[in-house]
Amino acid sequence: MFTGIIEAMGQVEAIREEGTNKHFTLSAPFTNELQIDQSVAHNGICLTVVEIAGDHYTVTAIDETLQKTNLNSLKVGDKVNLERCMSANGRFDGHIVQGHVDQVAVCESVEDQNGSWIFTFRYDPSLGNVTVEKGSVTVNGISLTVVNSKDDRFSVAIIPYTYEHTNLHQVKPGSTVNLEFDIIGKYVAKLLGKS
């Protein structure tokens, strides 16, 4: 389980295709603390560490993951939001995040608010996912609070710290991001027959 509080940004160092899988090799500030078979969220996608070599580690994404996330758009040199699993004695600073991306969204706009930013994202509502005003949503693995919730779009307000310490500063209109909707909201929607 994750919380959506980004621990560090990693950098994609290499991408290798094998059949329908892709192996991503990254560098990260905490690579020396990782272990094989450990789960790490990459832009909100829970991936397993399969190899560690010096200050680099490798994770593998299968076709199912590649089709439902923005991993296929990653290039060597790109920055990736990273979060290791929550430790049992850790603080719960964000919200319950599973690391299972529900769908992608497209950035519609980024408004500079002279000290903060408003990002608006549009997504396909036919998959049954919803946001609620002041509810939680995960964008590229970042736990954020929804503002201006609509049926097919929502906005989030970003403070300078989050803008600088995550890859949101690279997100522009037209960029694709990963979304994980609030698990409690998904259960409620399911019980009400919305999805």
Order of alpha helices (4+ residues) and beta strands (2+ residues): beta-beta-beta-beta-beta-alpha-beta-beta-beta-beta-beta-beta-alpha-beta-alpha
